[in-house]
Amino acid sequence: MITLTDIHFSYGKAPELFTGLSLSLEPGNIYGLLGRNGAGKTTLLKLMAGLRYPCKGSALVAGHNPASRRYEVMVDVCFIPEEIHVPALTMAQYRRLYGALYPKFSEKLYDTLIKEFELTSEKRLTEFSLGQKKKFLLAFGMSTGSSILILDEPTNGLDIPAKKQFRRLMANVVDEDRLVLISTHQVRDMETLIDPIIILDEGRVVFNEPLHEVYNKLYFGRENEVPKGDDLLWSQEVLGGYETVRENLTGAESTMDLETLFVAVTQSSKAMERIFSKGGRQ
């Protein structure tokens, strides 16, 4: 549903941010996009949404170039940026005006989500707190019926109960026909939601794998002795020992957190690419 091929992009005369980036995303998934500050996550989302244009390469969203801003693309893509700007409208006015742009907008789902997020105010959106604005736009975005939902840091500004609500509600609105892409630094907020995991580093996608492949091919552990061995991919000294990531050669089960996966992949990308190229996506 989204295919990026050999994308090159730079801002003006600045060095290229992307240098031959390729990525393919399919419906039925809630992808998590991770990367360092400045890695280009937001720019990548905007390329998919048709808000930025590649210098070279091709981008196809639902079979069309998103930069064309064609109606059939725009009604099937909903992008909620991290930095949100709302008009001086009430929730009801916003729904009537902008909901009309989406042929598959669900009034029933919208009402349910607004109630779940406990948004009952008749004030203008500009008078809402940051958390209230974010909850409203997330409820609206999930209700559009768009096949592609792109979210940039959706949990920023949400309190702990609202984050839990978001994860639960998002899991319920995704089906085999819908693709969700979430870019986040708040990996602990997203650990139970996102799958597959995409990691962006040094202008290219260095990792794009479902969680079951991560568990099949990597073993996450904690060791008392200085870690050694040909299967060792990454290690870090921590209180009381060493945190390690090894190639899973025996099929053993382990417990992973996304922060460890991210650091291990970005610091050992070539080894990871070798392991996951054995029947993996890369």
N, C-alpha and C positions, 0 to 999 in steps of 0.2 A: 504493500500500500504506500510506503514511502521508500524511495530508492535514490540515494545520492551516489554519484559515480565520479571519481577523480576530481573532487571539488577543490579549487584553489580560491582563496579569499584574502584580501588585505584591505585595511582602511587607508585609502590614499596611498602615500608613498611609504607607509610603515612596512616593516617586514611582513611576509605572508603569515597569516594566522593559521590557515589550513593549507597544507601542501600535498594534495592528492588524497584527500579524505574520501572514503567510501563507506556506505552504511546502508543496510536494508532492514526495514522494520515491517512486521506483519501484524494483522489484527488478532484480537484475542489475548493480548498481552498488556501488562502495565510495566513498561520499560523504565528503568532507573538510569539516569544519565549523571555520572559522577566525573569530577575533574577539579584540578587546582584552580585557585583564583586566577583569572586571566587566561584560562585554557581555551576559552571560546564557547562555553556551553550556551550562553544566551544568544550569541551570534548564530550558532548552529540552529537553535530553535527558530530564530527569525528567518533564516534561509528556508526552512521548511514551511513557514507561514507566509512566505512571499513578501516579507518586510525588508529583506536584504537580498542582494543578487550576487551570485558567484562570479568571480572574474574568469573562471575557466571551469569546465566540467558541466555535468547535468544534474538537475534535481527534478524528480517526478513525485508528485503527491496525488494519489488516486488516479494515476495515469496522465496527469497534466503538469505543466510547469507552473509552480505556485506563483512565480514572478509575473505571470500573465494576468493575475487577479481575476480570472474568469469566475463567473457566478457559480458554476457547478463545483469549483474548488473551494471558494470562500464559504459557501453554506455548509460544507462538509468538514471544515477545519475550525476549531475554536482554540484560540491562543490566549492564555491569561498570564501576563508578564509579572515579574517580581515587583516592579515599580508600577503601582496601579494608579490610574487617574479615572475619576468618576465624574459624571455631569451632575449639575444641581437639580436632580430629579428624585422623586420618591421611588421606592422599590416598585410600586405598581406602575408608575409612569415608565420606568426603565424597561420593565417586562413587556409592556404593550409596544413600546417603540422598537426595541432591539429584538424581542422575541419574534416579531413579525418577519425578521430577516431569515429565520431558520424554519424551513417547512416542516421539520420533524420535531419542533419544540414541544415538550410535554408539560402541559399545565399541571397535570396531576403530580408528576414527579417534582416539579418546581415547588408546588404547595407543600409537599411532603418534606422536601429538603429545607425549605424556609422554616418550617415548624421544628424540624430536628435541630437546626442551628439556633433556634430560639430568637428569630428575627421578627419582631412584630411592630417595630417603630414605623411611624408615618413621617418621620423626619426626612429631609433630603439626604441623599447619600453623602454629600459633602460634609454633613454634620456627624457622620458616623465615625467611630474610632477605627483605627487601622484594622483591628481584628474583625470588626463588624463588616467593614468593606470587603475584606478578604473572604469571609464566610459567604457574603451575598454573591460575590462574583463566582465563587466556586459552585454554589448552588445553581446559579444561572448557567454556568458552563456545562455542568453535568446534565442539565435539563435541555440543552439545545438539540440533542439527538445527533450531533455531529459524529461522524465515524472516527474522526481524529481529534483527540483532546490533548493539547500541549500545555503543560503547566510549568512555570518557572518559579521555583522556591515556594510552593503552595502553602507550606506550614509556617513561613515567616509571619509573625504578627499574631499567630494563634496561641491561645493558652493551652495548657495540658489537656483539659477535657475536650476542647475543640479539635485538637490534633487526633485524639482517639475517635471522635465522631467522624472526622474527615476520612481516616483510614477505613472505618467500617462502611461508610456510605459509598466511598469510591469502589471498594471491593464489590459492592452490590450492583453498581451500574455498569460494570464492564461485562461484555459478552463476547462471543466469538467473532462478531462483526465490528467490534470497536477496538481502536488502538489508542492507548494512553501513553504519553511520554512525559516523565516527571524529572526535571533537573533539580538537584538539591545538594546542599552542603549538610543538611540535617539528616545524616544517614541513619541515625538511631531512630528518628521519627518514621522512617520509611522501610525499615528492615523487614517488617512483616507484610509489606504490601508489594514492593517492586520485584519483578522477575520477568525477564532477564535483566542482567546488569551490564551497562555499557560504561566504559571508562575512556575518557578523552585525555590524551597527553601528547604534547609536542606536535600539535597540528594534525593528529590522526587518531583514529579509533584503535586503541591497543588491546581492547577487551570487549567482547560482546557474547556473553554466555548465559544460559539459563542456570538457575541455582542447582538443579540436579546434576549438571555437568561439573559445577564447581565442587560439589561434595564428592562426586565420583573420582575426580582427578587430583584433588588437593586434600591434604590432611592438616588440620589446624591443631596445634598442641602447645603445651607448656613443659619445659624441660629444666632439670636442675643443673645439669652439666653443660659446658660449652658445646653447642650443637655442631655436629660434624656429619659427613656422609654425602654421597653423590646425589641423594634424593632431596637434600636441603635446598630450598629455593630462597628463603628469607628468614632472618632471625633478628630479634631485638631484645636487649637486656632489659628486664623489668624487675620489680621488687620480688626477690626470692627466686629468681631464675631467668629463663629465656622464653620469650614467645616465639614460636616457629611456624613456618608454613613449609610443608614438604610435599613432594609428589606422592600421591596416594597409590602405592604399588600393590597394596594388599587388600584394597576394598574396605578398609577400616572406616568406622563412623566417627565423625568429630563434629564439634560445634563451632560455627563461624560467626564473626561479626563483620559488617561491611567495612568498617574503618580499617581493620587488619587486612582484608582483601584488597582494598584500594591501595594501601601503602605497599603491600607485597607486589602487586601488579606493576605499579609505577616505578618501583625500584628494581624489579627483575622482569622487565617486559619481554626480553628476548627468550628467557627460559619459559615464561608463561606461554608465549606464542608457540614455542616448540611443543609443549605439552598439549595444548588445546588444539593444535593443528592435527593431532592424531584423531581424526574423526570428528573434530569440533567445527565451529563455524568459521574459523579464521583460515 
